[in-house]
Amino acid sequence: MAEVLVYVDHVDGAVRKPTLELLTLARRVGEPVAVALGNGAGDTAATLAEHGAVKVLTHEAAEYADYLVVPKVDALQAAVAAVSPAAVLVPSSAEGKEIAARLALRLGSGVITDAVDLEAGDEGPVATQSVFAAAFTTKSRVSKGTPVITVKPNSAAVEAAPAAGAVEALSVTFSAAATGTKVTSRTPRESTGRPELTEAAIVVSGGRGVNGAENFAIIEALADSLGAAVGASRAAVDAGWYPHTNQVGQTGKSVSPQLYIASGISGAIQHRAGMQTSKTIVAINKDAEAPIFELVDYGVVGDLFDVVPQLTEEVKTRKG
């Protein structure tokens, strides 16, 4: 069976959930070979092996932290040369998509971004995407070179599948461009204790109907009762009610959680583009004609200031 490279997204050896999802998808089309780079790369092996990696290629160097994405592209190019994989899978983050694009260009290959599913095909892996503001679902494959595919978080369930996970050192020679852009400083993001928006299994979002920054406490209370991330529509962000980092939509972040709760959001097309692939969608809006109700699984016509607190209390009661 052909091997499939999986780029490992980790923080000092702690593997992030989207990588484990990629290992699940990789097993559908070949044998997963993980590529872990940077500080703590060797510490990822046990987790990766537990989730199906037959091999773990590691390389630690200061360049991965001190410079931007080019060193990582150099390493993945070296891994492709060493393995000759059937495909390269990368998490579909902002950085991941830049890495994928640069790698595909170097390999003379095609690239598919924001896939939501992956399956084996007679002529290579076939990726499913939601396109044109999630109005259409397409299936496509790369017709030239080694396919490079980025996959959205929450596109597959994490499945344990113990494998050998043999650790091998990857030989990497950095290109002249690797040190072209240096990271001069870092400021840690203040933790809210909530899940990362793009990786969360549940997202609770507020929009124009929240009617003020102070009222987002209602949205946060529901999110905290569910162990969810908090999102916001562009209207709420533009009004200064919530940070841009939490914006869901075409000009914000794309999410695909198991459950998406939209409160006071009308359902403009640009917002729908960022959340329409959610598995279950619930909307709370006092306007029965709001466009958001066209795509929901469950809709509540009512004032969010009445409905959301009651929902929060009900969740707490059932959990308690």
KOLZA-599505 format. One record per residue (C-alpha): x, y, z. Coordinates in steps of 0.2 Angstrom, whole numbers, plus 2048, in hexadecimal, padded with zeros to 3 digits. Example, Ala and Ser with C-alpha at 12.3 -4.5 7.8 and 13.67 -1.06 7.14 Angstrom:
residues 2
[[83E,7EA,827]]
[[844,7FB,824]]
This chain:
residues 320
[[800,800,800]]
[[806,811,7FC]]
[[80C,81D,80A]]
[[803,82E,80D]]
[[80D,83C,816]]
[[804,845,824]]
[[80B,855,82A]]
[[80A,856,83D]]
[[803,865,845]]
[[80A,865,857]]
[[80F,871,865]]
[[81F,86B,86D]]
[[81B,859,86B]]
[[808,85A,86F]]
[[7FF,855,85F]]
[[7F0,85F,85A]]
[[7DF,857,856]]
[[7DF,85B,843]]
[[7EE,850,840]]
[[7E6,841,848]]
[[7D7,844,83C]]
[[7E3,844,82E]]
[[7EB,833,833]]
[[7D9,82C,833]]
[[7D6,833,821]]
[[7E8,82D,81B]]
[[7E4,81B,820]]
[[7D6,81B,813]]
[[7E2,81E,805]]
[[7F3,817,80B]]
[[7FF,814,81A]]
[[801,824,824]]
[[813,82B,826]]
[[813,83A,832]]
[[81F,848,830]]
[[823,851,840]]
[[82E,860,840]]
[[835,86C,84D]]
[[837,86C,860]]
[[82F,85C,868]]
[[82D,853,857]]
[[834,843,85F]]
[[827,844,86D]]
[[818,842,860]]
[[81C,830,85B]]
[[812,827,868]]
[[802,831,865]]
[[805,82F,852]]
[[808,81D,853]]
[[7F8,81A,85D]]
[[7EE,822,84F]]
[[7F5,819,840]]
[[806,820,83C]]
[[811,812,835]]
[[820,81D,835]]
[[824,82E,83D]]
[[831,839,834]]
[[839,845,840]]
[[844,854,83E]]
[[848,861,84C]]
[[850,872,847]]
[[84F,884,84E]]
[[84A,889,83C]]
[[838,883,83E]]
[[835,88F,84C]]
[[840,89D,847]]
[[83A,89F,836]]
[[829,89E,82C]]
[[823,890,822]]
[[831,88D,816]]
[[83B,881,821]]
[[82C,876,823]]
[[829,876,810]]
[[83C,871,80E]]
[[839,862,81A]]
[[829,85C,812]]
[[832,85D,801]]
[[840,852,808]]
[[833,846,80F]]
[[82A,845,7FE]]
[[83B,841,7F6]]
[[83E,833,804]]
[[82D,82B,804]]
[[825,82E,7F2]]
[[814,82F,7FA]]
[[803,82D,7F2]]
[[7FE,83E,7FA]]
[[803,84B,807]]
[[7F6,850,813]]
[[7F7,860,81D]]
[[7EB,868,82A]]
[[7E1,876,822]]
[[7E6,885,82C]]
[[7ED,895,825]]
[[7FF,88F,827]]
[[7FA,87D,821]]
[[7F3,884,811]]
[[803,88F,80E]]
[[80E,880,811]]
[[803,875,805]]
[[803,882,7F7]]
[[816,884,7F8]]
[[819,872,7F8]]
[[80E,86E,7E9]]
[[817,87C,7DF]]
[[828,874,7E3]]
[[822,863,7DF]]
[[819,868,7CF]]
[[809,861,7D6]]
[[7F7,866,7D8]]
[[7F0,86B,7E9]]
[[7DF,869,7F1]]
[[7DA,874,7FF]]
[[7CC,873,80D]]
[[7C7,861,809]]
[[7BA,85A,815]]
[[7BC,848,810]]
[[7C8,83C,807]]
[[7C6,82C,7FF]]
[[7D1,820,7F4]]
[[7CF,821,7E1]]
[[7D5,817,7D3]]
[[7E0,825,7CD]]
[[7E5,82C,7DE]]
[[7DC,834,7EE]]
[[7CB,83C,7EB]]
[[7C8,84B,7F6]]
[[7B6,852,7FA]]
[[7B5,865,7FC]]
[[7A6,871,7FF]]
[[7A8,880,7F3]]
[[7A0,890,7EE]]
[[79B,895,7FF]]
[[796,882,803]]
[[789,883,7F6]]
[[791,874,7EC]]
[[79A,864,7F1]]
[[7A8,85F,7E5]]
[[7B3,850,7E4]]
[[7C4,852,7DC]]
[[7D5,84B,7DA]]
[[7E7,851,7D6]]
[[7EB,84C,7C4]]
[[7FD,850,7C4]]
[[80B,84C,7D0]]
[[809,848,7E3]]
[[7F9,84E,7E9]]
[[7FA,85B,7F7]]
[[7EA,85C,801]]
[[7E5,867,810]]
[[7D6,861,81A]]
[[7CB,86B,825]]
[[7CA,867,838]]
[[7BC,85C,83E]]
[[7BA,854,82D]]
[[7BD,842,834]]
[[7BB,83A,845]]
[[7CB,836,84E]]
[[7CE,823,84E]]
[[7DB,81A,857]]
[[7E4,80D,84C]]
[[7F5,807,854]]
[[803,806,848]]
[[816,804,849]]
[[81A,816,849]]
[[82C,813,846]]
[[836,823,848]]
[[842,828,83B]]
[[84D,837,83A]]
[[849,842,82A]]
[[858,84A,821]]
[[854,85C,81D]]
[[85F,869,814]]
[[857,87A,815]]
[[856,885,806]]
[[85D,896,805]]
[[84B,89D,806]]
[[848,894,817]]
[[850,8A2,821]]
[[849,8B0,816]]
[[83B,8B5,823]]
[[83F,8B5,835]]
[[833,8B5,844]]
[[839,8C3,84E]]
[[82C,8C2,85D]]
[[81E,8B8,864]]
[[80F,8BC,86F]]
[[806,8AE,877]]
[[7F3,8AF,874]]
[[7E9,8B1,884]]
[[7E0,8A0,887]]
[[7CE,8A0,88A]]
[[7CD,88E,88F]]
[[7C2,88B,880]]
[[7C6,87F,871]]
[[7CE,886,862]]
[[7C0,88D,857]]
[[7C5,883,847]]
[[7C8,873,851]]
[[7B9,873,85D]]
[[7AC,866,85C]]
[[79E,873,861]]
[[79E,885,85C]]
[[792,892,863]]
[[791,8A2,859]]
[[789,8B3,85C]]
[[785,8C0,84F]]
[[77D,8D1,84D]]
[[76E,8CC,857]]
[[779,8CB,867]]
[[778,8DE,866]]
[[788,8E2,870]]
[[799,8DC,876]]
[[793,8DA,888]]
[[785,8CE,882]]
[[792,8C2,87B]]
[[793,8BB,88D]]
[[782,8B2,889]]
[[78A,8AA,87A]]
[[79A,8A5,884]]
[[790,89E,893]]
[[787,892,887]]
[[798,88E,87F]]
[[7A0,88A,88F]]
[[791,87F,895]]
[[794,875,885]]
[[7A7,875,885]]
[[7A6,87F,875]]
[[7B0,88C,86B]]
[[7A8,89D,869]]
[[7A6,8A4,857]]
[[79F,8B5,851]]
[[798,8BB,840]]
[[7A0,8C9,836]]
[[793,8D5,83C]]
[[797,8D2,84E]]
[[7AA,8D3,84B]]
[[7A8,8E3,840]]
[[79E,8EB,84E]]
[[7AD,8E8,85A]]
[[7A3,8DC,865]]
[[7AF,8CD,863]]
[[7C0,8CA,85D]]
[[7C4,8C7,84A]]
[[7CD,8B7,84F]]
[[7BC,8AF,853]]
[[7B3,8B4,843]]
[[7AB,8A6,839]]
[[7A8,8A9,827]]
[[7AF,8AC,816]]
[[7BB,8BA,81C]]
[[7BD,8B1,82D]]
[[7C0,89F,832]]
[[7B8,88F,82B]]
[[7B1,883,838]]
[[7A9,872,836]]
[[7A4,86C,847]]
[[798,85F,84C]]
[[78C,86C,853]]
[[78B,87E,84E]]
[[77F,88A,857]]
[[77C,89B,84F]]
[[774,8A8,85A]]
[[76E,8B8,853]]
[[776,8B4,842]]
[[76B,8B8,833]]
[[775,8AC,828]]
[[77D,8B7,81B]]
[[786,8AD,80D]]
[[798,8B2,813]]
[[794,8AB,824]]
[[78C,89B,81D]]
[[79C,898,813]]
[[7A6,896,824]]
[[79A,88A,82D]]
[[78F,881,820]]
[[799,871,821]]
[[794,86F,834]]
[[78D,85E,838]]
[[77E,865,841]]
[[778,877,841]]
[[76C,880,84D]]
[[766,892,84B]]
[[75E,89D,858]]
[[757,8AD,850]]
[[747,8B7,853]]
[[745,8BA,840]]
[[73C,8AB,839]]
[[741,8B0,827]]
[[753,8B1,82B]]
[[75E,8A8,81D]]
[[767,89E,82B]]
[[757,893,82D]]
[[759,88D,81B]]
[[768,882,820]]
[[765,87D,832]]
[[761,86C,839]]
[[758,874,847]]
[[751,886,849]]
[[74B,890,857]]
[[740,89F,853]]
[[742,8AA,863]]
[[74C,8B7,86C]]
[[75E,8B1,86F]]
[[75D,8BB,880]]
[[74F,8AF,885]]
[[755,89F,87C]]
[[767,89E,87F]]
[[767,8A0,892]]
[[75A,893,894]]
[[764,887,888]]
[[773,88A,893]]
[[76A,886,8A3]]
[[763,876,89B]]
[[774,871,896]]
[[77B,874,8A7]]
[[76C,86B,8AF]]
[[76E,85B,8A4]]
[[781,85B,8A7]]
[[77F,85D,8B9]]
